[in-house]
Amino acid sequence: MARSVIAPPSDLSTLTDLDALAASFRRAPRARNRSPRTVDGYGEAVRTFRDYLRRMRMPTVAAHIRSEHVESFIADQLDHHRPNTAATRYRALQQLFRWLREEVRSRAAR
């Protein structure tokens, strides 16, 4: 897996917990006509990430999630799953944070 830092955008003050963001994030790939399997995979990755953050007592509010939280999650995935699973979840989180950046830009433009 290529090393790339993923982290949420800097201004997430109006965005909230991953639970609250999950439904909106799920709509984004559906609106882009992604396959149901892709949409489900993104949802599973976000839920797995959220559950890991809670278990490790790390923040689940988007504004407080940092790249080290994501890196810790991916390391844990590599310890417990096949590399392909970890890579798939990493790519899903990349999409989540890309979507969050778009949300921030969109809200700032209003």
PyRosetta script that sets phi, psi and omega in degrees:
from pyrosetta import init, pose_from_sequence

init()
pose = pose_from_sequence("MARSVIAPPSDLSTLTDLDALAASFRRAPRARNRSPRTVDGYGEAVRTFRDYLRRMRMPTVAAHIRSEHVESFIADQLDHHRPNTAATRYRALQQLFRWLREEVRSRAAR")
pose.set_psi(1, 128.4)
pose.set_omega(1, 179.7)
pose.set_phi(2, -67.1)
pose.set_psi(2, 140.8)
pose.set_omega(2, 179.9)
pose.set_phi(3, -81.4)
pose.set_psi(3, 118.9)
pose.set_omega(3, 178.3)
pose.set_phi(4, -146.6)
pose.set_psi(4, 127.8)
pose.set_omega(4, -179.2)
pose.set_phi(5, -77.7)
pose.set_psi(5, 126.9)
pose.set_omega(5, 172.7)
pose.set_phi(6, -120.1)
pose.set_psi(6, 134.4)
pose.set_omega(6, 179.8)
pose.set_phi(7, -154.5)
pose.set_psi(7, 157.6)
pose.set_omega(7, -179.7)
pose.set_phi(8, -68.3)
pose.set_psi(8, 159.6)
pose.set_omega(8, 176.4)
pose.set_phi(9, -63.6)
pose.set_psi(9, 163.5)
pose.set_omega(9, -172.1)
pose.set_phi(10, -72.9)
pose.set_psi(10, -30.9)
pose.set_omega(10, -177.9)
pose.set_phi(11, -108.1)
pose.set_psi(11, 90.5)
pose.set_omega(11, 178.7)
pose.set_phi(12, -116.3)
pose.set_psi(12, 24.2)
pose.set_omega(12, -173.7)
pose.set_phi(13, -60.9)
pose.set_psi(13, -25.2)
pose.set_omega(13, 179.8)
pose.set_phi(14, -95.0)
pose.set_psi(14, -3.4)
pose.set_omega(14, 178.5)
pose.set_phi(15, -100.8)
pose.set_psi(15, 161.1)
pose.set_omega(15, -167.2)
pose.set_phi(16, -133.6)
pose.set_psi(16, -153.6)
pose.set_omega(16, -177.0)
pose.set_phi(17, -56.5)
pose.set_psi(17, 149.3)
pose.set_omega(17, 179.8)
pose.set_phi(18, -57.1)
pose.set_psi(18, -32.4)
pose.set_omega(18, 177.0)
pose.set_phi(19, -59.7)
pose.set_psi(19, -45.5)
pose.set_omega(19, -177.9)
pose.set_phi(20, -69.7)
pose.set_psi(20, -30.1)
pose.set_omega(20, -178.6)
pose.set_phi(21, -82.8)
pose.set_psi(21, -21.3)
pose.set_omega(21, -172.0)
pose.set_phi(22, -58.2)
pose.set_psi(22, -44.5)
pose.set_omega(22, -177.9)
pose.set_phi(23, -64.9)
pose.set_psi(23, -42.8)
pose.set_omega(23, 178.5)
pose.set_phi(24, -65.2)
pose.set_psi(24, -42.7)
pose.set_omega(24, 179.3)
pose.set_phi(25, -63.3)
pose.set_psi(25, -36.3)
pose.set_omega(25, 179.8)
pose.set_phi(26, -64.2)
pose.set_psi(26, -32.5)
pose.set_omega(26, 179.3)
pose.set_phi(27, -69.1)
pose.set_psi(27, -31.1)
pose.set_omega(27, -175.0)
pose.set_phi(28, -59.6)
pose.set_psi(28, -53.2)
pose.set_omega(28, 179.4)
pose.set_phi(29, -68.2)
pose.set_psi(29, -29.4)
pose.set_omega(29, 176.7)
pose.set_phi(30, -64.9)
pose.set_psi(30, -40.6)
pose.set_omega(30, 179.4)
pose.set_phi(31, -66.8)
pose.set_psi(31, -24.4)
pose.set_omega(31, 177.9)
pose.set_phi(32, -92.6)
pose.set_psi(32, 12.4)
pose.set_omega(32, 176.0)
pose.set_phi(33, 62.1)
pose.set_psi(33, 36.0)
pose.set_omega(33, 174.4)
pose.set_phi(34, -74.1)
pose.set_psi(34, 156.4)
pose.set_omega(34, -178.2)
pose.set_phi(35, -65.0)
pose.set_psi(35, 152.1)
pose.set_omega(35, 176.4)
pose.set_phi(36, -56.4)
pose.set_psi(36, -34.2)
pose.set_omega(36, 178.9)
pose.set_phi(37, -64.4)
pose.set_psi(37, -40.4)
pose.set_omega(37, 177.4)
pose.set_phi(38, -64.9)
pose.set_psi(38, -46.2)
pose.set_omega(38, 179.7)
pose.set_phi(39, -59.4)
pose.set_psi(39, -45.8)
pose.set_omega(39, 178.9)
pose.set_phi(40, -64.1)
pose.set_psi(40, -39.4)
pose.set_omega(40, 178.8)
pose.set_phi(41, -63.4)
pose.set_psi(41, -41.2)
pose.set_omega(41, 176.6)
pose.set_phi(42, -61.7)
pose.set_psi(42, -45.7)
pose.set_omega(42, 179.9)
pose.set_phi(43, -61.2)
pose.set_psi(43, -43.3)
pose.set_omega(43, 178.9)
pose.set_phi(44, -62.9)
pose.set_psi(44, -41.7)
pose.set_omega(44, 179.9)
pose.set_phi(45, -62.9)
pose.set_psi(45, -42.9)
pose.set_omega(45, 179.8)
pose.set_phi(46, -65.3)
pose.set_psi(46, -43.7)
pose.set_omega(46, 178.4)
pose.set_phi(47, -62.8)
pose.set_psi(47, -43.3)
pose.set_omega(47, 179.7)
pose.set_phi(48, -63.9)
pose.set_psi(48, -42.7)
pose.set_omega(48, 177.5)
pose.set_phi(49, -62.0)
pose.set_psi(49, -48.6)
pose.set_omega(49, 179.5)
pose.set_phi(50, -58.5)
pose.set_psi(50, -45.9)
pose.set_omega(50, -179.9)
pose.set_phi(51, -62.3)
pose.set_psi(51, -40.1)
pose.set_omega(51, 177.4)
pose.set_phi(52, -62.8)
pose.set_psi(52, -46.6)
pose.set_omega(52, -179.8)
pose.set_phi(53, -58.5)
pose.set_psi(53, -43.9)
pose.set_omega(53, 178.6)
pose.set_phi(54, -63.1)
pose.set_psi(54, -46.4)
pose.set_omega(54, -178.7)
pose.set_phi(55, -59.9)
pose.set_psi(55, -37.8)
pose.set_omega(55, -178.2)
pose.set_phi(56, -89.6)
pose.set_psi(56, 4.2)
pose.set_omega(56, -178.6)
pose.set_phi(57, 57.8)
pose.set_psi(57, 41.2)
pose.set_omega(57, 175.5)
pose.set_phi(58, -101.5)
pose.set_psi(58, 162.4)
pose.set_omega(58, -177.2)
pose.set_phi(59, -66.4)
pose.set_psi(59, 144.4)
pose.set_omega(59, 174.0)
pose.set_phi(60, -114.2)
pose.set_psi(60, 0.5)
pose.set_omega(60, 174.5)
pose.set_phi(61, -84.1)
pose.set_psi(61, 127.6)
pose.set_omega(61, -172.4)
pose.set_phi(62, -52.1)
pose.set_psi(62, -40.1)
pose.set_omega(62, -177.4)
pose.set_phi(63, -64.7)
pose.set_psi(63, -17.9)
pose.set_omega(63, -175.8)
pose.set_phi(64, -107.8)
pose.set_psi(64, -2.8)
pose.set_omega(64, 179.0)
pose.set_phi(65, -80.8)
pose.set_psi(65, 130.6)
pose.set_omega(65, -178.0)
pose.set_phi(66, -118.6)
pose.set_psi(66, 168.0)
pose.set_omega(66, -178.7)
pose.set_phi(67, -59.9)
pose.set_psi(67, -32.7)
pose.set_omega(67, 179.4)
pose.set_phi(68, -65.4)
pose.set_psi(68, -28.0)
pose.set_omega(68, 176.0)
pose.set_phi(69, -69.4)
pose.set_psi(69, -41.6)
pose.set_omega(69, 178.5)
pose.set_phi(70, -65.9)
pose.set_psi(70, -44.6)
pose.set_omega(70, -179.6)
pose.set_phi(71, -62.1)
pose.set_psi(71, -39.8)
pose.set_omega(71, 177.4)
pose.set_phi(72, -63.5)
pose.set_psi(72, -41.8)
pose.set_omega(72, 178.0)
pose.set_phi(73, -61.9)
pose.set_psi(73, -47.4)
pose.set_omega(73, -178.7)
pose.set_phi(74, -64.8)
pose.set_psi(74, -39.2)
pose.set_omega(74, 176.2)
pose.set_phi(75, -60.3)
pose.set_psi(75, -41.9)
pose.set_omega(75, 177.5)
pose.set_phi(76, -63.5)
pose.set_psi(76, -41.1)
pose.set_omega(76, 178.2)
pose.set_phi(77, -61.6)
pose.set_psi(77, -41.4)
pose.set_omega(77, 179.0)
pose.set_phi(78, -66.2)
pose.set_psi(78, -30.2)
pose.set_omega(78, 177.4)
pose.set_phi(79, -71.7)
pose.set_psi(79, -25.8)
pose.set_omega(79, -171.7)
pose.set_phi(80, -117.3)
pose.set_psi(80, -10.8)
pose.set_omega(80, -175.3)
pose.set_phi(81, -137.4)
pose.set_psi(81, 171.7)
pose.set_omega(81, 176.1)
pose.set_phi(82, -67.5)
pose.set_psi(82, 152.1)
pose.set_omega(82, 179.0)
pose.set_phi(83, -55.5)
pose.set_psi(83, -35.5)
pose.set_omega(83, 178.9)
pose.set_phi(84, -63.1)
pose.set_psi(84, -36.9)
pose.set_omega(84, 178.1)
pose.set_phi(85, -65.1)
pose.set_psi(85, -46.4)
pose.set_omega(85, 178.8)
pose.set_phi(86, -61.3)
pose.set_psi(86, -42.5)
pose.set_omega(86, -179.6)
pose.set_phi(87, -65.0)
pose.set_psi(87, -39.7)
pose.set_omega(87, 178.5)
pose.set_phi(88, -64.0)
pose.set_psi(88, -42.7)
pose.set_omega(88, 179.4)
pose.set_phi(89, -68.4)
pose.set_psi(89, -36.4)
pose.set_omega(89, 176.4)
pose.set_phi(90, -61.1)
pose.set_psi(90, -46.6)
pose.set_omega(90, 179.6)
pose.set_phi(91, -63.3)
pose.set_psi(91, -36.6)
pose.set_omega(91, 177.2)
pose.set_phi(92, -64.4)
pose.set_psi(92, -40.8)
pose.set_omega(92, 178.0)
pose.set_phi(93, -67.9)
pose.set_psi(93, -34.1)
pose.set_omega(93, 173.8)
pose.set_phi(94, -58.1)
pose.set_psi(94, -43.4)
pose.set_omega(94, 179.0)
pose.set_phi(95, -65.1)
pose.set_psi(95, -39.5)
pose.set_omega(95, 177.5)
pose.set_phi(96, -58.9)
pose.set_psi(96, -49.4)
pose.set_omega(96, -176.8)
pose.set_phi(97, -72.0)
pose.set_psi(97, -30.7)
pose.set_omega(97, 173.4)
pose.set_phi(98, -63.5)
pose.set_psi(98, -45.3)
pose.set_omega(98, 178.6)
pose.set_phi(99, -61.9)
pose.set_psi(99, -42.0)
pose.set_omega(99, 178.7)
pose.set_phi(100, -60.6)
pose.set_psi(100, -40.9)
pose.set_omega(100, 177.3)
pose.set_phi(101, -60.8)
pose.set_psi(101, -42.7)
pose.set_omega(101, 177.8)
pose.set_phi(102, -62.4)
pose.set_psi(102, -39.7)
pose.set_omega(102, 178.2)
pose.set_phi(103, -62.1)
pose.set_psi(103, -44.8)
pose.set_omega(103, 179.3)
pose.set_phi(104, -60.7)
pose.set_psi(104, -47.2)
pose.set_omega(104, 178.8)
pose.set_phi(105, -60.4)
pose.set_psi(105, -44.4)
pose.set_omega(105, -178.6)
pose.set_phi(106, -62.9)
pose.set_psi(106, -43.1)
pose.set_omega(106, 179.8)
pose.set_phi(107, -68.8)
pose.set_psi(107, -35.0)
pose.set_omega(107, 179.1)
pose.set_phi(108, -68.6)
pose.set_psi(108, -30.0)
pose.set_omega(108, -178.1)
pose.set_phi(109, -77.4)
pose.set_psi(109, -15.4)
pose.set_omega(109, -178.1)
pose.set_phi(110, -75.4)
pose.dump_pdb("model.pdb")
